[in-house]
Amino acid sequence: MMDPSLQPQPDPFEGGAIGRIKGALASLNLEIRRTLRPHGLLTSDARALRLCMAGPTRPSTIAQGLDISPAAVTQLLDRLEERHLILRTPDPDDRRATVVALTPPRGPDCTGPRSRRSGASWMRS
């Protein structure tokens, strides 16, 4: 007879409440990506924009908040700046550093909240 402690145990992350939570998170992530896709945004773009909503933010804060490297945050910010969603300016408290701020809404298609232009209305909720 085989020792019961040597028998394979069920994966606690696949069943029960944890499994349902994982499924719900996967569905939520899919819906977020579907919402952002028509606007050409990635989830990391939307998360970076969300971090900037409180006001001017240093790139290092964004990198830390997204758990990405400084090089990756530079690429992300280049992408957002190219789309005129953010503006990088010298930090008023330390001119050697840079801060990132959301650009103001502009044009007739921006009569509503800025989130409508960025395709990330879910971020304001």
C-alpha positions, -999 to +999 in steps of 0.1 A: +000+000+000+013+034-009+020+060+018-009+085+017+016+114+021+032+104-012-001+106-032-005+137-053-025+164-036-050+186-054-037+220-063-053+245-039-051+272-065-073+254-091-104+247-071-127+264-046-127+301-039-091+306-051-099+291-085-130+312-088-111+344-080-084+335-105-111+330-131-128+363-123-094+381-125-087+365-159-121+377-171-115+412-158-081+414-174-095+403-207-122+429-205-097+457-197-076+447-227-107+447-249-116+481-237-081+496-243-073+479-276-094+502-298-076+531-284-042+516-290-034+514-253-018+485-234-027+477-197+007+491-187-001+524-205-034+527-186-017+518-153+009+545-159-017+571-168-036+561-136-004+568-116-001+602-132-037+612-123-027+624-089-004+650-104+032+652-118+050+620-111+086+610-114+094+582-139+110+562-110+077+563-092+059+549-122+086+522-127+082+512-090+044+513-092+044+490-123+073+469-112+092+475-144+128+486-151+139+522-158+145+513-194+110+498-198+094+529-182+113+551-206+099+531-236+064+533-221+066+571-215+080+576-250+049+558-264+025+579-243+043+611-251+042+603-288+004+600-285+003+633-266-012+617-235+017+628-212+042+656-210+077+653-195+091+684-178+119+693-154+110+686-118+104+721-102+120+708-070+150+693-086+158+704-122+181+674-127+150+651-125+119+648-147+083+646-139+055+632-160+021+649-161-011+641-181-017+665-210-049+686-208-078+674-230-080+693-263-101+695-294-138+690-301-136+652-294-125+660-258-156+677-245-160+649-218-135+637-193-100+631-204-105+594-198-128+592-228-099+603-251-074+579-235-099+550-236-094+544-199-127+555-184-125+525-160-096+542-143-117+570-129-142+547-111 
